Amino acid sequence: MAENYDVIIIGSGPGGYIAAIRAAQLGLKVACVEREHLAGICSNWGCIPTKALLRSADVLHSAQHAKNYGLTLEGTITPDLKAIVARSRGIAERMNGGVGFLFKKNKVDIIWGEAKLTKPGEIVVSKTTKPAVQPQAPLPKNAKGEGTYTAKHIIIATGARPRALPGIEPDGKLIWTYFEAMKPEEMPKSLLVMGSGAIGIEFASFYRTMGVDVTVVEVMKTVMPVEDAEISAFAKKQFDKQGMKIILEAKVTKVEKSANSITAHVEKKDGTVEKITADRMISAVGVQGNIENLGLETLGIKTDRGCIVIDGYGKTNVPGIYAIGDVAGPPMLAHKAEHEAVICVEKIAGLPNVHPMDKLKIPGCTYCNPQVASVGLTEAKAKEQGRDIRVGRFPFVANGKAIALGEDQGMVKTIFDKKTGELLGAHLVGAEVTELIQGFVVAMNLETTEEDLMHTIFPHPTISETMKESVLDAYGRALNA
């Protein structure tokens, strides 16, 4: 007979494991199915290990500029690629083990294999056929395996994978996805990055700091096109100063391969084609949901553009079936998946006052150098909606802490509704802005007005003071600029 649960989650990434833990906290009998590695792409191949690589790049950059801080370092400072990659992989393994510990602590059963929906409330788990992209961590002794399992509620949290363009498919050797870019066997001398979204620009930033000749090709008018245009332009100037070559409004139409390099045909806006040769190329043109081989068609679960269609609580069109995270559509961010998981499970458990997901209040962070972070409407989007707005700006160059840190290249931009004082959006570029953005996220969730922010005392000296000054500037009251 099939083993029965209250909730079964398919996938143990940020959405899946948080859903499992929250369901267990609420007293539900829970199982999580995983086919490859606990903690998903985020902890194993995305958010966490990439930040480990970028941290190595930050330390290298600081060491190379020690004289700016009155320090003398003797000898040549060179990166040890094997050690950098090993550190990153070790951190990924630590995160992997952490999720296993949390499952054990919260009495969440692990089912190892590939799950397929056979009918509402039932899945069949078979042996994993997808080869692992990294050596498997030892499985818990009590992990369950192949068989039929039932649950009143089934949550799909299968994540996403790199998107490939026809004719320019990654081959793992010359054309990389983020998997290969995270564990290079040797450092290329030159690199072409196709796409300037978060993944593309973070890797471009890492490799450029490591001394690689980097070219970025972006089809849109701005680098990091989802960001406010003014912030994107500011970031691009910094990338240019670092020696990064960025080609906008262009696309790679063809790639020729040789033994140890590629030559990309880059078509520009005016129709001309530039041939760019590089040792390696990273394809960073987005990701697509893992919706295949799940049995969605059998149950008639609706999909749209490669993602499962859900409402604000994670419900699909089929009762008892839910989806969260990347597989449920953009924005494809780990923190969105985690919050979606909590909403979904608390709704299943019947908790009162569960609020649906508000995507306008989801912050976005890019950990390049300089960092970029944002929440809410861009200036262009606010104007498109017909809003009468006030816009405030404040540069890091006028902030004492930023100057003292040697990090004075940055700015904060805030957008308010002129009539109500509602904070509509906040956009930041500069040192540690991925930490600062949460202040604006909290403010938006509390429906804070410009008056509330103006009366808030920010500590001195901190870079966070630029946040308040930006608000003041929107109302013609900036004190330090």
C-alpha positions as CSV (number, residue, x, y, z in Angstrom):
1,M,0.0,0.0,0.0
2,A,1.1,3.6,-0.7
3,E,2.4,5.5,2.2
4,N,0.3,8.5,3.0
5,Y,1.2,12.1,4.0
6,D,-0.5,15.4,4.6
7,V,1.9,17.2,2.3
8,I,4.4,16.0,-0.3
9,I,6.8,18.5,-1.8
10,I,8.6,17.7,-5.0
11,G,12.0,19.4,-4.9
12,S,14.2,20.5,-2.0
13,G,15.4,23.8,-3.2
14,P,14.7,27.1,-1.3
15,G,11.0,26.8,-1.9
16,G,10.8,23.1,-1.3
17,Y,12.7,22.7,1.9
18,I,11.1,25.8,3.4
19,A,7.7,24.5,2.6
20,A,8.6,21.1,4.2
21,I,9.9,22.7,7.4
22,R,6.9,25.1,7.7
23,A,4.5,22.3,7.1
24,A,6.2,20.2,9.8
25,Q,6.1,23.1,12.2
26,L,2.3,23.3,11.7
27,G,2.0,19.6,12.7
28,L,1.5,18.1,9.3
29,K,3.1,14.8,8.2
30,V,5.5,15.8,5.5
31,A,7.8,14.2,2.9
32,C,10.1,15.9,0.4
33,V,11.2,14.2,-2.9
34,E,14.6,15.0,-4.3
35,R,16.4,13.5,-7.3
36,E,19.8,15.1,-7.2
37,H,21.0,17.2,-4.2
38,L,19.4,18.6,-1.1
39,A,19.0,22.4,-1.0
40,G,18.6,22.8,-4.8
41,I,20.3,25.0,-7.3
42,C,20.5,28.0,-5.0
43,S,22.7,26.4,-2.3
44,N,24.6,24.0,-4.6
45,W,25.1,25.9,-7.9
46,G,23.5,29.4,-7.5
47,C,23.1,32.0,-4.8
48,I,25.5,30.7,-2.2
49,P,28.5,29.3,-4.1
50,T,28.6,32.3,-6.5
51,K,28.8,34.6,-3.5
52,A,31.7,32.6,-2.3
53,L,33.5,33.2,-5.6
54,L,32.6,36.9,-5.6
55,R,33.9,37.2,-2.1
56,S,37.3,35.8,-3.2
57,A,37.2,38.4,-6.0
58,D,36.4,41.2,-3.5
59,V,39.4,40.2,-1.3
60,L,41.7,40.1,-4.3
61,H,40.5,43.5,-5.4
62,S,41.1,44.9,-1.9
63,A,44.6,43.4,-1.7
64,Q,45.5,44.8,-5.1
65,H,44.5,48.2,-4.0
66,A,46.0,48.1,-0.5
67,K,48.1,51.2,-1.1
68,N,44.9,53.2,-1.3
69,Y,44.5,52.4,2.4
70,G,48.1,53.1,3.4
71,L,49.2,49.5,3.4
72,T,52.1,47.8,1.7
73,L,51.8,44.2,0.6
74,E,55.0,42.6,-0.6
75,G,55.1,40.2,-3.4
76,T,52.7,39.4,-6.3
77,I,49.1,38.7,-5.3
78,T,47.8,36.0,-7.5
79,P,44.5,34.0,-7.3
80,D,44.7,30.3,-6.7
81,L,41.9,29.0,-8.9
82,K,41.8,25.5,-7.4
83,A,41.6,26.9,-3.9
84,I,38.9,29.5,-4.8
85,V,36.7,26.8,-6.4
86,A,37.3,24.4,-3.6
87,R,36.2,27.0,-1.0
88,S,33.1,27.6,-3.0
89,R,32.3,23.9,-3.4
90,G,32.9,23.3,0.3
91,I,30.4,26.0,1.2
92,A,27.9,24.4,-1.1
93,E,28.4,21.0,0.6
94,R,27.9,22.7,4.0
95,M,24.6,24.1,2.9
96,N,23.6,20.8,1.5
97,G,24.3,19.1,4.8
98,G,22.4,21.9,6.6
99,V,19.2,21.1,4.9
100,G,19.6,17.4,5.7
101,F,20.0,18.4,9.4
102,L,16.9,20.6,9.3
103,F,14.8,17.8,7.8
104,K,15.9,15.4,10.5
105,K,15.3,18.0,13.2
106,N,11.7,18.7,11.9
107,K,10.9,15.0,11.1
108,V,10.6,15.5,7.4
109,D,10.9,12.3,5.4
110,I,13.2,12.4,2.4
111,I,12.2,10.4,-0.6
112,W,15.0,9.9,-3.1
113,G,14.2,9.7,-6.8
114,E,12.1,11.3,-9.6
115,A,8.5,12.0,-8.8
116,K,5.6,11.9,-11.3
117,L,2.0,12.8,-10.7
118,T,-0.3,9.9,-11.6
119,K,-3.5,11.3,-10.3
120,P,-4.7,14.0,-7.8
121,G,-3.1,13.1,-4.5
122,E,-0.7,10.5,-5.8
123,I,2.8,10.3,-7.0
124,V,5.1,7.5,-8.2
125,V,8.8,7.8,-7.4
126,S,11.3,6.1,-9.6
127,K,15.0,5.8,-9.6
128,T,16.9,9.0,-10.6
129,T,18.0,9.0,-14.2
130,K,19.3,12.5,-14.4
131,P,23.1,12.5,-13.7
132,A,24.2,14.6,-10.8
133,V,26.2,17.7,-11.6
134,Q,28.2,17.2,-8.5
135,P,29.2,14.2,-6.3
136,Q,26.2,13.2,-4.2
137,A,26.4,13.8,-0.5
138,P,25.8,10.6,1.6
139,L,22.1,10.0,1.9
140,P,20.4,9.7,5.3
141,K,20.0,6.1,6.3
142,N,16.3,6.5,6.7
143,A,15.8,8.1,3.2
144,K,12.9,6.4,1.3
145,G,13.1,5.4,-2.3
146,E,11.0,4.1,-5.2
147,G,7.3,3.5,-4.7
148,T,3.9,5.1,-4.7
149,Y,3.1,7.9,-2.2
150,T,-0.2,9.7,-1.5
151,A,-1.0,13.1,0.1
152,K,-4.0,15.4,0.2
153,H,-1.7,18.2,-0.9
154,I,1.2,18.0,-3.3
155,I,3.5,21.0,-3.9
156,I,5.7,21.2,-7.0
157,A,9.0,23.0,-6.3
158,T,11.2,21.6,-9.1
159,G,13.0,24.9,-9.9
160,A,14.5,25.9,-13.2
161,R,17.5,25.2,-15.4
162,P,19.6,27.4,-17.8
163,R,17.8,28.3,-21.0
164,A,19.6,27.5,-24.3
165,L,19.3,29.3,-27.6
166,P,19.0,27.1,-30.7
167,G,22.3,26.6,-32.4
168,I,24.2,28.1,-29.4
169,E,23.6,25.3,-26.9
170,P,26.1,25.0,-24.1
171,D,28.5,22.1,-24.5
172,G,30.2,22.2,-21.1
173,K,33.6,22.8,-22.6
174,L,33.7,25.9,-24.8
175,I,30.2,27.2,-24.1
176,W,29.3,27.2,-20.4
177,T,26.2,27.6,-18.3
178,Y,26.6,28.7,-14.6
179,F,27.4,25.1,-13.7
180,E,30.7,25.1,-15.6
181,A,31.4,28.8,-14.9
182,M,31.5,28.0,-11.2
183,K,34.2,25.3,-11.4
184,P,36.6,26.1,-14.2
185,E,39.6,23.8,-14.4
186,E,41.7,26.7,-15.6
187,M,41.2,30.4,-15.8
188,P,40.4,31.6,-19.4
189,K,42.3,34.5,-20.8
190,S,39.2,35.9,-22.5
191,L,35.5,35.4,-21.9
192,L,32.3,36.3,-23.8
193,V,29.2,36.5,-21.7
194,M,25.9,36.4,-23.5
195,G,23.3,38.2,-21.4
196,S,23.7,40.9,-18.8
197,G,21.0,39.8,-16.3
198,A,22.0,38.9,-12.7
199,I,23.7,35.6,-13.6
200,G,25.6,37.0,-16.6
201,I,26.8,40.2,-15.0
202,E,27.9,38.5,-11.7
203,F,30.1,36.1,-13.6
204,A,31.4,38.9,-15.8
205,S,32.3,40.8,-12.6
206,F,34.0,37.8,-11.0
207,Y,36.1,36.9,-14.1
208,R,37.0,40.5,-14.8
209,T,38.3,41.0,-11.3
210,M,40.3,37.8,-11.7
211,G,42.1,39.4,-14.7
212,V,40.1,37.9,-17.5
213,D,39.4,40.0,-20.7
214,V,35.5,40.1,-20.5
215,T,33.0,41.1,-23.2
216,V,29.3,41.2,-22.4
217,V,26.7,41.1,-25.2
218,E,23.1,42.3,-24.3
219,V,20.1,42.4,-26.6
220,M,18.4,45.2,-24.7
221,K,19.3,48.9,-24.5
222,T,20.7,48.8,-21.0
223,V,22.9,46.4,-18.9
224,M,20.8,44.6,-16.3
225,P,17.6,45.6,-18.2
226,V,15.1,44.9,-15.4
227,E,16.7,47.7,-13.3
228,D,16.0,51.4,-13.4
229,A,17.7,52.9,-16.4
230,E,19.6,55.5,-14.4
231,I,21.0,52.8,-12.1
232,S,21.9,50.6,-15.0
233,A,23.7,53.5,-16.7
234,F,25.7,54.3,-13.5
235,A,26.7,50.6,-13.1
236,K,27.8,50.4,-16.7
237,K,30.1,53.3,-16.3
238,Q,31.8,51.4,-13.4
239,F,32.0,48.3,-15.5
240,D,33.6,50.3,-18.3
241,K,36.2,51.7,-15.9
242,Q,37.1,48.2,-14.8
243,G,37.9,47.3,-18.5
244,M,34.8,45.3,-19.2
245,K,33.6,45.6,-22.8
246,I,29.8,45.8,-23.0
247,I,27.9,45.7,-26.3
248,L,24.3,46.7,-26.0
249,E,21.4,46.2,-28.5
250,A,23.2,43.3,-30.0
251,K,22.8,39.5,-30.2
252,V,25.0,36.5,-30.8
253,T,23.6,34.9,-34.0
254,K,26.2,32.2,-34.6
255,V,29.2,30.6,-32.8
256,E,32.1,28.9,-34.5
257,K,34.2,26.5,-32.4
258,S,37.9,25.7,-32.6
259,A,39.9,23.3,-30.4
260,N,40.1,25.7,-27.5
261,S,38.2,28.9,-28.3
262,I,35.0,30.2,-29.9
263,T,34.3,32.9,-32.4
264,A,30.9,34.6,-31.9
265,H,29.1,36.5,-34.6
266,V,27.6,39.5,-32.9
267,E,24.9,41.3,-34.8
268,K,24.5,45.0,-33.8
269,K,21.6,47.3,-34.0
270,D,22.7,48.8,-37.3
271,G,22.9,45.3,-38.9
272,T,26.7,45.1,-38.9
273,V,28.3,41.9,-37.6
274,E,31.4,41.8,-35.4
275,K,33.3,38.6,-34.9
276,I,34.6,38.2,-31.3
277,T,37.0,35.4,-30.4
278,A,37.3,34.2,-26.8
279,D,38.6,31.2,-24.9
280,R,35.2,30.5,-23.4
281,M,31.6,31.8,-23.6
282,I,28.9,31.8,-20.9
283,S,25.3,31.5,-22.0
284,A,23.3,33.5,-19.5
285,V,20.1,34.2,-21.4
286,G,17.7,33.2,-18.6
287,V,16.3,30.1,-17.1
288,Q,13.2,27.9,-17.8
289,G,11.0,25.9,-15.4
290,N,11.5,22.2,-14.9
291,I,8.0,21.2,-15.9
292,E,8.8,18.1,-18.0
293,N,8.1,14.5,-17.0
294,L,6.0,15.5,-14.0
295,G,2.7,14.3,-15.3
296,L,1.2,17.8,-15.6
297,E,-0.5,16.9,-18.8
298,T,-2.1,13.8,-17.3
299,L,-3.8,15.9,-14.6
300,G,-4.5,18.9,-16.9
301,I,-2.4,21.3,-14.9
302,K,-2.2,24.7,-16.8
303,T,1.2,26.0,-17.8
304,D,2.2,29.3,-19.6
305,R,5.5,30.0,-21.3
306,G,7.2,27.0,-19.6
307,C,5.9,27.7,-16.0
308,I,3.0,26.4,-14.0
309,V,0.1,28.8,-13.6
310,I,-0.8,29.6,-10.0
311,D,-2.8,32.1,-7.9
312,G,-1.4,34.3,-5.1
313,Y,-1.3,31.3,-2.8
314,G,0.4,28.8,-5.0
315,K,-2.8,26.9,-6.1
316,T,-2.9,25.5,-9.6
317,N,-6.1,24.9,-11.5
318,V,-6.2,21.3,-10.1
319,P,-7.4,21.0,-6.5
320,G,-4.7,19.7,-4.1
321,I,-1.9,20.5,-6.5
322,Y,0.3,23.6,-5.9
323,A,3.5,25.1,-7.3
324,I,6.1,27.5,-5.9
325,G,9.4,29.0,-6.8
326,D,11.0,29.2,-10.2
327,V,8.8,26.6,-11.7
328,A,5.8,28.9,-10.9
329,G,7.2,31.8,-12.9
330,P,9.1,35.0,-12.4
331,P,10.7,36.7,-10.6
332,M,12.9,33.6,-10.4
333,L,14.5,34.4,-7.0
334,A,15.3,32.2,-4.0
335,H,13.7,34.6,-1.5
336,K,10.5,34.7,-3.6
337,A,10.4,30.9,-3.5
338,E,10.9,30.8,0.2
339,H,8.1,33.4,0.9
340,E,5.8,31.6,-1.6
341,A,6.4,28.4,0.3
342,V,5.3,29.8,3.6
343,I,2.2,31.4,2.0
344,C,1.3,28.2,0.3
345,V,1.7,26.0,3.4
346,E,0.0,28.3,5.8
347,K,-3.0,28.5,3.4
348,I,-3.1,24.7,3.2
349,A,-3.0,24.5,7.0
350,G,-5.9,27.0,7.3
351,L,-4.1,29.7,9.2
352,P,-6.0,33.0,9.3
353,N,-4.9,36.3,7.6
354,V,-2.6,34.7,5.1
355,H,-1.7,37.4,2.5
356,P,-1.2,36.5,-1.1
357,M,2.2,37.2,-2.8
358,D,2.7,40.8,-3.7
359,K,5.4,40.7,-6.4
360,L,5.9,44.5,-6.3
361,K,7.5,44.1,-2.9
362,I,10.0,41.5,-3.8
363,P,13.6,42.9,-3.8
364,G,16.0,42.1,-6.5
365,C,19.8,41.9,-5.8
366,T,22.8,41.6,-8.1
367,Y,26.1,41.0,-6.5
368,C,28.4,42.4,-9.1
369,N,30.9,45.2,-8.4
370,P,29.3,47.6,-7.8
371,Q,26.3,45.8,-6.3
372,V,22.8,46.7,-7.5
373,A,19.5,46.3,-5.5
374,S,16.0,47.4,-6.1
375,V,12.3,47.1,-5.1
376,G,9.1,48.4,-6.5
377,L,8.5,50.5,-9.6
378,T,11.3,52.0,-11.7
379,E,10.9,55.6,-12.7
380,A,9.8,54.6,-16.2
381,K,7.2,52.1,-14.9
382,A,5.8,54.7,-12.5
383,K,5.4,57.1,-15.4
384,E,3.9,54.4,-17.7
385,Q,1.2,53.9,-15.0
386,G,0.4,57.6,-15.1
387,R,1.7,58.3,-11.6
388,D,2.5,61.9,-10.6
389,I,5.8,61.3,-8.9
390,R,8.7,62.8,-6.9
391,V,12.2,61.4,-7.5
392,G,15.0,61.7,-5.0
393,R,18.7,60.9,-5.6
394,F,21.7,60.9,-3.3
395,P,25.3,60.0,-4.3
396,F,27.7,57.9,-2.2
397,V,30.4,60.6,-3.0
398,A,28.6,62.9,-0.5
399,N,28.5,60.2,2.3
400,G,31.2,60.2,4.9
401,K,31.2,56.5,5.6
402,A,31.4,55.6,1.9
403,I,34.4,58.0,1.5
404,A,36.2,56.5,4.5
405,L,35.7,53.0,3.2
406,G,37.0,54.0,-0.3
407,E,33.6,53.1,-1.7
408,D,32.3,56.4,-2.9
409,Q,30.9,55.2,-6.3
410,G,27.2,54.6,-5.8
411,M,23.8,56.3,-5.5
412,V,20.4,55.8,-4.0
413,K,17.2,56.7,-6.0
414,T,13.7,56.8,-4.4
415,I,10.4,57.3,-6.1
416,F,7.3,58.6,-4.3
417,D,3.7,59.3,-5.3
418,K,3.5,63.1,-5.2
419,K,-0.1,63.1,-3.8
420,T,0.0,60.5,-1.1
421,G,3.7,60.2,-0.3
422,E,3.7,56.5,-0.9
423,L,7.1,55.0,-1.5
424,L,6.7,53.4,-5.0
425,G,10.2,52.2,-5.6
426,A,13.8,52.3,-4.4
427,H,16.9,51.6,-6.6
428,L,20.5,51.4,-5.3
429,V,23.9,50.9,-6.8
430,G,27.2,50.7,-4.8
431,A,28.9,49.0,-1.9
432,E,26.7,46.6,0.1
433,V,23.4,47.9,-1.3
434,T,22.1,44.4,-1.3
435,E,22.1,44.7,2.5
436,L,20.6,48.2,2.5
437,I,17.6,47.5,0.3
438,Q,15.8,45.6,3.0
439,G,15.2,48.9,4.8
440,F,13.1,50.1,1.9
441,V,11.3,46.7,1.6
442,V,10.2,46.9,5.2
443,A,9.1,50.5,4.7
444,M,7.0,49.5,1.7
445,N,5.4,46.6,3.6
446,L,4.5,49.0,6.4
447,E,3.0,51.4,3.9
448,T,5.5,54.0,5.1
449,T,5.2,57.6,3.7
450,E,8.0,60.1,3.0
451,E,7.2,61.8,6.3
452,D,7.8,58.6,8.3
453,L,11.1,58.1,6.6
454,M,12.1,61.7,7.2
455,H,11.4,61.3,10.9
456,T,13.4,58.1,11.1
457,I,16.9,58.5,12.7
458,F,19.6,56.8,10.7
459,P,22.9,56.0,12.5
460,H,26.0,58.1,11.7
461,P,28.4,57.3,10.1
462,T,26.8,54.7,7.9
463,I,26.2,54.3,4.2
464,S,22.5,53.8,5.1
465,E,22.3,57.6,5.6
466,T,22.2,57.9,1.8
467,M,18.8,56.3,2.0
468,K,17.3,59.1,4.1
469,E,19.1,61.8,2.1
470,S,17.5,60.4,-1.1
471,V,14.1,60.7,0.5
472,L,14.9,64.2,1.6
473,D,16.1,65.1,-1.9
474,A,12.8,64.0,-3.4
475,Y,11.2,66.8,-1.4
476,G,13.9,69.4,-1.9
477,R,15.3,68.9,1.6
478,A,18.7,67.1,1.2
479,L,21.1,68.2,3.8
480,N,24.4,67.0,2.5
481,A,24.3,67.6,-1.2
